[in-house]
Amino acid sequence: MTFQITKCPTCDSKRIKLVCKEITNTFKGQTYTVPAVEYYECPSCGEHVYDRDAMRKIESYSPAFAHRRAASKKSLAKAA
């Protein structure tokens, strides 16, 4: 985790805490799971706060970003 939060940006609760959980989400009817994502979670309002590393991990599993991964692989193949 690259940053530290001591209060929730949404409700100002000081109960926000760092957690590491599996995230399951759906994009256009396709369900995907991201294992062991570290983020801040507020038990008072349910807010989730992700740092850059967590977002990159989520994007790497999400079908919403599959076209980016495919384009990146093509670029790497052309460079080799």
C-alpha positions, 0 to 999 in steps of 0.5 A: 500500500503506497498511502495511508488513510486515517479517516474515510473521505466520504463520511469522515469516520476514523474507523476506516481500515486496511483490508486484503480481500478477494473482489468479485465484480461483473462487467457486461454480464461477465463475472471476474474475481481478483484475488488478494486486493489490498485497500481501505474499507470503511465499516461505517459507510461501505466506502472502498479506497484503492491505491494505484497498485490495487487499481492496476491489479483490478484492471489486469483481471477485468474484462473491461481492460482486455483490449488494452492487454491485447494491444500491449501484447501486440506492441511487445511482439512487434518490438521483439 
